Each structure stands twice: as C-alpha cells, then as structure tokens.
C-alpha cells in the first residue's frame, strides 16, 4: 500500500496536483465552517458561478490563459456579486436566499454568453477554457500550488487573528453589533475570504462543484463536535484528506477527473459522519434510544415486582 502511494507521489505532475488539492480542501473547509454556521451554504455556489464571467472577461481582455489573470477577474466578479447581494437585501424586501438565487442566475447567464462568444470568436487559444466549468486539476503546475499555499496561509492567519470576532458574528451578529464590533465590516471580510477560497477552487473542481468542497467538510465536522475551534480544524482536515484521496484515486484511474472524485470522497466522509459520529450520528442516537427504552422497561419491571411483593 505504502509502496503504491510512494510510486504515485514520485510522479512530479501528481505531486503538484496532490499538494494543490490538499491545500484547496484545507482552505475551503476552514472558511466554509463560518459560512455553514451563518446559514449561508448557497453563498459558495453563488460566488463560484459568479466567477465564470470574471474568468471570461479576463481572457477576452488579455488574450492569454493566465491563472493569475483569471484569479483577478474571478475575484472582481465575486466581489461584485457580494455587493449585489448586499444591495438587494438591504434596499429591498427580498430575502437573502432569493437574492443569492438571483445573483447566481444573472452572473452565470452572463458567463455562459461570454463563454459562447469566446468559443465562436477569433480567439486562437480558447480551447479548454470551458474546463473551468467542471475543473481541470491536471492542469495545475508549481506556480498554482504556490498560489494555493499563499491563499491557505492567508485564510489561516486571518481566521486565527479574528477567530473570536468571526465566532461572534457567526452565532449572533446582532449581539456583536451591540457590543461595539464592526459587524458589517467583519461580514464583508468573511465574504471576501469566501470569494478567495472559492476562486482558488474553481480550477480544481470547477464552478459547478466548488460549493460542495466549501460546505460539506464543515457539515461533516459539525457531527463530531460542539466546539467551534475543533470543528474548524476537523473541517480543514476532512477537506485536505478528501483532496489527497481524490488525487490518488484519480491518478490510478486516469479516466476519472480529480475534482468530481474529490467531491465524492468528501461526500463519503460526510455520510460516515452522519452514521457513526458520537453524539450526533444516527448510530449514537439509536443506541441512546435503545438504552433509554431498556432503562424504562427495567424501571417498570422493578415497579411491578414491588407492587406484587406488597
């Protein structure tokens, strides 16, 4: 087993994909924990779809396929999407979930129109740009991994420095505002960090699946603990493990893309957590029910024997 893993990891291409997928899973699970607790699970999906027109515009303006330029374009588009969501919810009677759906549909529609225009235009290097729809982890190189390392370090440092503030606005933003914390700024900062994590993941799993990598590790970690600090660590760990396993499985079966396999692995981890996690898992609940029923029957039998003895 270890020899097989060593033989796979010694391949330079697989090694960079492995490290990049692990860093992506870690950073997505880290920031996704706060998104999950704030009941904004759809925000990742919205920002991922909003990144598509930014990638297309960056390509149309530059004429080259540059990961850095695509990151900039996706960041700008994602930031515009967050502003649009905030404006809709603040200055209208539309609720946030509806605003998320509207922004997702509009930006994704614009992205599809631009992608179609690129494919039918005079862009000589347009082939392969649609891979960002479903991800293309195999295209990662050393510079991409360094970029994801920088993103992971940035998210880790900010979450560590502002952990208390993020924890407060995740559970009770109104109380944080009453305590004098800049809740609006913290919420926008958290959204911006989410945009960074989403944009970093678009290349690996694509705009369609990146939301799963953002939310599923946090949902799985929630089953194992009630402590936020431990939950964030577990979410990052689950995300990194899913990235590693997804890469290794894809490396041994070339017909399987890394991104979708990674999403399936983290979904499997979530399913296992739902079943066997202590305290919240289905198995633990059934054991508690059985013990409660057994204790109740024993008590009833004791009462009956006491009445008979009288």
N, C-alpha and C positions, 0 to 999 in steps of 0.2 A: 504493500500500500504506500509506504513512505518512499520507496524507490520510484513508484509510478508518479507520485506528486513531484519528486525531485526532477524526474525526466521532463515533466511538463513545464515546471518553473524555469528550468535551464534555457528554455527557448526564449530569446530576448523579446520577441513580439508578445508572447503570452505573459511574460513577466510584467511588462508595462501595462497590459490590459488588466492583469490581476491586481496590481497596486492601485491603478486608477479606479477600478470597480470597488475595491475595498474602501478607498478614501471617499468615493461618492456615497457609498452606503452608510459610512460613518457620519459624514456631514449631514446627509438627508435625515437620518434617524435623530441626530442631535437637535436640529432646528425644528424637525417635524413634531417633536414632543410638545413643544409650546403651541404649535398650530393645532394639534389634536386636542389639547386641553382647552383651547379657546373656542372649540367647536367650529373651526374654520377648515374642515377637511377638504372642502371644494376649492379652497384658495390655491392649493398647489396645482390642481388640474387647470384652473383658470389661467394662472401665470405661465404654465407650460404651453398652453395653446396660444397665449398672447406673445410668446417668444418667437413664434413662427414668422409673423410679418417683419419683426426686427431682423431676423436672420436673412430673410429675402431682400429687404431694403439694403442691408449691409453688403450683400453680394452684388446687387444692382449698382450701387454707388462705387464699389471698389473694383468689380470685375474679376476678383480672385476669391478662391475659397481659403479664407484665413480663419482659424479657430478663434484667434484673439478678436478680430473684427466682428465675427459672429457673436462672440460673448458681449461685446459692447452694444451691438444692435439689439440683442435679446434683452440685455439689462435695461436699455432705454425703453423698449416696448413693454417690458414687465413693469417698470416703474410707472409708465403712463397708464397701464391697466390698473394699478393700485390707486392712482389718483382718480381715475374714472369711477372705481368702486366707491371710494370715499365721497366723491361729489354726489353720486346718485343716492347714496344712503343718507347723506347729510341734508341735501336740499330737496328731497322728495319724500314721499310716503312709502317708497319701495323698500322692502326689507333686504337685508344683506344677501340672503341666498338667491333672491331674484336678481339682484344687481350682479352677483357673480355669474349667473347664467347668461345675462345679457352681454356682459363684457366678454365672456368666453366665446359666445357665438359670433359677436362682431369681429373680434380680433382674429379668430380662427378663419372666419369667412374671408377677411382681407388677406390673410396668409395664403389661403388656397388660391385666391385670384392672382396674387403676385407670383406664386409658385408656378401656376399655369402659364402666366405671361413669360416667365423665365424659360420654361421648357420649350415654348414655341417661339422664343425670340432669337436674337443673334448672339447669344452668349455661348462662346465656344466651350467653356468648361462647366456647363450647367449640369452635366450628367452626375448623378449621385447626390445632388442637393436634397432630393426628396428623402434621403436616408434619415434626415433629422426628424421625419415623421415617426419612425419606429426605432430609431437609434442605430448606430453602427460602431460598436465598441472596438471592432477590429481595426478601425482607422486611427486609434489612439497611438501617439508617439510619446517620446520622453518629455517634450515640452508640455504636452497636455497633462501628463501626470504631475509635473511640477506645478502647473496651474491649479490642479485639483488639490495638491498638497497645500498651496497657499490659501485656497478657499477654506479647506478644513481647519487650518491653523487660525485663520481669521475668525471663523464661526466659533471655534473652541474658546479663543481668548475673550471674545465679546460676551459669549454666554457665561463664562466663568466670572467676568468682572461685573456683569449686570444680572447675575442669577437671581438675587433677591428681588430686583425690580421686575424681571420677566415673570417670576413666580407670582408676584402680587397681581400683576395685570392679567395673568392667565386665569386666576381664580376669582378675582373681584376687582375689576378695573375702576368701578365707582368708589370703592374704599381707597384705592391707591390715589385717585384724584382728590379725595377728601383729605388724605394725609399729606398732600402737597407735592406728590410726584408728578412729573410731566407725562401724564398718561398718553396724551395724543402723540407726543414725540416718541415715546417708547413703543407704542403700537406701530407707528410708521417705520421705526427702526427694525422692529421684528418682521414687518412685511418686506422690508428691503433685504434683510438677511435671507428670508424665504425665497425672494427673487434670485439671489445669488446661488443658493443651493439648487433651485430648480434649473436655472440656466446651465449650471455645471453638469447637471444630469441629463440634459437634452441629448448630448452627443452619444451617451451610452444607451439609454433606454428610450429616447425619443419623446416627443411632446405628448404622445398618447398614454404612455405608461409611467411617466416620471412621478405622477401623483401617488401611485401605489408605493413607490420607494420612499416617498416623503411621509406617508401616513401609516402604512402597515407595520413598520418596525415599532413605532410608538404605540400602536394599538396592541401589538403583541406584548410589549414590555409592561403595559398597564395591567395585564393579567397577573404579573409576578410580584408586584409591589404597590404599596400606597405612598411611598416616599418619592418625591419628585426627583431628587438628586440621583437616586438609584435607577429610577425609570429612564432618565435621560442617558445614563451610562449604558443601561441594557439596550435601549433603542439604538444607540450608536454601535454597540457590539453586534446586535442582530443584523443591522444593516451591513456592517463590514463582513460578517460571516456569509450573508447571502450573496454579496458581491464576489467573495472568494470562491464559494461553491458554484455559483453561476458561471464564473470564468472557467473553472476546472472542468465542469460538465461540458461546456461548450467547446473546450479545447480537445476533448476526447471524441466529441461528435460534431464534426465540422459543419454539418447541415443545420445545427441548432444555433440561433443567434444568442449572443451573450445577454443582451438586455432583457428579452422576454423570459429567458431561463432564470435570470436573477430575480425577476418579479415572482416567478413561480416558486422559487426557493423561499423567499420571504413570506409568501402566502402559506407555504407548508409550515414554516416556523410559527406563523400566527395560528394555524389550525391546531398544531400541537399544544400551543399555549392555551388555547380555548379548552382543550380537552384535559390536560394534566396539570395546569398551573395550580399551586396550592392556594387555597383561599377563594379564588375566583373561578377556577376551572370547573368544567361540568362534572368531572370525576369527583373532585373535592366536595362539590355541592351534593352529589348523590350519596357520598359517604356520610356527610353530615345529616342528611335526611334519614338514612338508614339508622344511624346511631341515635338520633332523636326519637325515631319510631320505636327502636328497641328499648331505649330507656323508659319511654312512656308505657310500653307493654309490660316491662318489668315492674314498674310502679303500680300499674293496675293489678297485676298478679299479686303483689305484696298486699295491696289493699283488700283484695278478695280473700286472700288467706287469713288476714287479720279479722275480717268480718266472720268468716267461717269458724275461726277458733273461739269467737265470743259465743 
